[in-house]
Amino acid sequence: MTLSKKEIDSLLRLVGLTRESELNCEQCLALVSEFAERQLAGKSVSESLQHVEHHLSICEECREEYEALRRTLEAVEEQDG
């Protein structure tokens, strides 16, 4: 299997973003609602939630879940507001 230059660049970017301590997808999704709510409220993100932010920056699947949740929360806010 031969990787394209784009695929290699993407993999190298992800390797460069790797940290010693990272959340897996299950851990990220368990915290993503709190992360989204704090962001929408304009509140600061605690250190534990910074790990969520980092995971979302490298995991497309979790980022899609987060974005769907955020759109839902924004729609609820608009209805209540």
C-alpha positions in Angstrom: 0.0 0.0 0.0 1.5 3.3 -1.1 0.5 6.5 0.7 0.0 9.8 -1.1 2.0 12.9 -0.1 -1.2 14.3 1.4 -1.7 11.2 3.5 1.9 11.2 4.7 1.7 14.9 5.6 -1.5 14.2 7.5 0.1 11.4 9.5 3.1 13.5 10.2 0.9 16.3 11.5 -0.9 13.9 13.8 2.4 12.5 15.1 3.6 16.0 15.8 0.5 16.7 17.8 0.8 13.6 20.0 1.2 14.2 23.7 2.4 12.0 26.4 -1.0 11.9 28.0 -4.1 11.7 25.7 -7.7 10.9 25.9 -9.1 8.1 23.8 -12.4 8.6 22.0 -14.6 7.1 24.7 -13.0 9.4 27.4 -13.4 12.4 25.1 -17.0 11.8 24.3 -17.8 11.4 28.0 -16.6 15.0 28.5 -17.5 16.6 25.3 -20.9 17.9 26.4 -19.3 19.8 29.4 -16.7 21.2 27.0 -19.3 22.4 24.6 -21.5 23.9 27.3 -18.5 25.8 28.8 -17.5 27.1 25.4 -20.9 28.3 24.5 -21.2 30.1 27.8 -17.8 31.8 27.2 -16.3 30.1 30.3 -12.7 29.1 30.6 -11.9 25.5 29.9 -10.3 23.6 32.8 -7.1 21.6 32.4 -9.0 18.3 32.1 -11.2 19.8 29.3 -8.1 21.0 27.5 -7.4 17.4 26.8 -10.9 17.2 25.1 -9.9 20.3 23.0 -6.7 18.6 22.0 -8.4 15.3 21.1 -11.0 17.2 19.0 -8.1 18.8 17.1 -6.8 15.4 16.0 -9.8 13.2 15.8 -12.2 13.9 13.0 -14.9 11.5 14.3 -15.1 13.0 17.7 -14.9 16.5 16.2 -18.0 15.7 14.1 -19.8 14.5 17.3 -18.8 17.7 19.1 -19.9 20.0 16.2 -23.3 18.2 16.0 -23.7 18.7 19.8 -22.7 22.3 19.6 -25.2 23.0 16.8 -27.9 21.4 18.9 -27.0 23.4 22.0 -27.0 26.6 19.9 -30.4 25.8 18.5 -31.8 25.2 22.0 -30.3 28.5 23.2 -32.0 30.3 20.3 -35.3 28.8 21.1 -35.0 29.7 24.8 -33.5 33.1 24.2 
